[in-house]
Every structure is written in C-alpha cells, then in structure tokens.
Amino acid sequence: MELNELDELYHQTKQVRVRTRAQMILLAVEQQMTAPQIAQIVRKNDQTVRRWIKRYNAEGVNGLFDAPRPGTPVKVTAEYHDQLIQVVRRRPRSLDLPYSLWTLQRLVDYMAEETGLRVSTETVRLHLKAEDIVISRPQHKVSSPDPEYMVKKRRLKKNETT
C-alpha cells in the first residue's frame, strides 16, 4: 500500500526535493539499490540517501516532506504582491503623489498606507525582481541652454585631469 502512495507522490508532487526523496526510496525498495548507487543517480551523497531512507522507515511517506522551519512567517500575500506590481507600473503623479519617479522607499511607504502592511525595501525589491522590474536610482543630468556648453564642459574635464 505504501509503495503505491510513494509512487503517486513521486509522479504528482511539484516539490523537487520531495520527488528526489521519493525516487531514493523507490530505487532502494524496487531495484534493491545501495545508498552509493542511488546517490550517483540522484546526485547526492550516500549519507544523504541513508538519512532519507532512515526517515522514511521511521515516519513513512510524511517523513519525506520538509519539517517546518523556524522564523517569521511570510507577511506578503499574493494580493499585496499583485497590488505592488500594479502600483509600480503607474506613475506616482497619476496617484496624486508629489514626485515623478518611484524609489523602493517610496513604494514601501505608499504600500504601507494602502495596505496597512509595512515591509522592508529589500522585500519590495525581491518581489519586483521576481517580475523582472528594477527600480534604478534616478540619473541627474546637468545641462545648459548655452550652445557652447558641451565645449566648455570638455575643456573643464580636460583641465581637471591634467
């Protein structure tokens, strides 16, 4: 009965780590392979294979899943993420804000006001990165209406280096 459950887990799970662990057990039981042989196939060391076989023998199929990890639970929900992406794709002025460009801190502050959830700038950056969105620092460009501006600027730079 447990082998059928293990086979089903192997074919249906979307968690790569769990699938690999199920594969280890299936190779050990069905093919009577040793830990070093299994380790070569799954590209783990044989101690890792032995540890998962031992855990499977003690806890069954449920032992192949990761144990809960300590730490703060995730604050950001899918709704927060979606709203963040919608907001960052709009110009701040279109939201009646007094600036033209988003910065990570401005996004954090705006989202805290809108959702009541304050997260770090790094959290916002990582969620934007997941959508291939990068908030870069604004580039300030000094220019002048003077037609000779570029010539004078080059001359100044040349004098600075010598």
Buried (B, 14 or more C-beta within 10 A) or exposed (E): EEEEEBBEBBEEBEEEEBBBBBBBBBBBBEEEBEBEBBBEBBEBEBEBBBBBBEBBEEEEBEBBBEEEEEEEEEEBEEEBBEBBBEBBEEEBEEEEBEEEEBBBEBBBBBBEEEBEEEBEBEBBBEBBEEEEBEBEEEEEEEEEEEEEEEEEBEEEEEEEEE
